[in-house]
């Protein structure tokens, strides 16, 4: 894990194996990074998004294979928080997932709705095994998925 600060920006990068206990520890580390820097009001949003993204990467991307890893990068600037997660999985058809609305009894498929609610912008790589989200430090609303 690496954490650094330069010119008022915070950077955290960590690679974990596909295990939920490691993802949980990483989410707690994110909280530790955000709280001292006057960002407790954003902790819920960032932590919720990190948990959702990491769970999807571990479960769907890497198939819970502890031999595969997930990389999380967190960048905090004065105006934005950027969270990027990359897994070793084959990716998924995220464009199709955007068109679906999960039913009330479904236990999965809610990630896209969470991203829209809590992130200002969400972007997937072409393959679908990397997601980048931006959280506006001044806004309470999410919106755009590309």
C-alpha positions, 0 to 999 in steps of 0.5 A, a space after each residue: 500500500 502506498 499513501 502520499 500527499 503532494 500539493 494538498 492532494 492525497 493519494 492512496 493505492 493498494 492491491 488486495 487479493 480477492 477476499 472480503 476481509 481485505 476489502 473491508 480493511 481497505 474501506 476502513 483505511 479510506 475512512 482513516 484517510 478522509 476523516 482527518 482532512 476535513 472530509 467526514 461529510 463525504 465518508 459515507 458516500 466514498 465508503 459506500 461506493 468503495 464497498 460496492 465497487 470492491 464487492 463487484 470486483 471481488 465477486 463478479 470480476 475475479 469470481 472470489 478467486 484469492 489468487 487474483 487481485 484488485 487494485 484500488 486507487 484513491 486520489 483526493 484533490 481540492 474539488 474532486 475525489 477519484 476512486 478507481 478499481 481494476 480487477 483481473 476478471 474478463 470484464 462485463 457488458 456495462 452498457 447493457 447493465 445501464 439499461 436494466 433496472 433491478 426488480 425489488 426482489 433481486 439481490 444484485 444489479 443495484 451497483 449502477 443505481 448506487 453510482 448514479 446516486 452518489 458519484 458525479 461521474 462514472 466511467 468504465 474501461 472498454 473491457 469492463 474490468 475497471 471503473 473510475 468514479 468522481 465525487 464532487 467534494 462540494 456536491 451532494 448529487 450524482 449524475 453521469 455514467 460514460 
